[in-house]
Amino acid sequence: MPSMAKQAQQRVGLLQGTLDMLILRTLSHGPAHGHQIGKHIQRTTNEFLQMQHGSLYPALHRLEERGWVSAKWETSPDRNREFKYYRLTDKGRKQLVVEESQWKQMAEAVARVMWPVAEES
């Protein structure tokens, strides 16, 4: 049985991986700055997932370091203010396919435990 520290580390990895996947998916629709990304995730989850700066921005930096997103400071078209816009890279698009596949497998596995189908005899 894994130690408590290892379980906590796995849980953090799962949460980070999920957040990474949600960010990549959001950016698959086009470039966005951090606030827009967070608001999109909140809105599309009916406010279930609340994006905190302490989670969102470290995730964006992590994705940038991995080469999955690129970032560039640009002036917002509707405001006279600069924002750091994030874009999905080709490497990020490939990673999104991997992340979505793994998520689907995990969701299906959990669903089989939670809502088992009666075996036919």
Secondary structure, DSSP 8 states (H G I E B T S, - for coil): ---HHHHHHHHHHHHHHHHHHHHHHHHTT--EEHHHHHHHHHHHTTT-S---HHHHHHHHHHHHHTTSEEEEEEE-TTSSSEEEEEEE-HHHHHHHHHHHHHHHHHHHHHHHHHS------
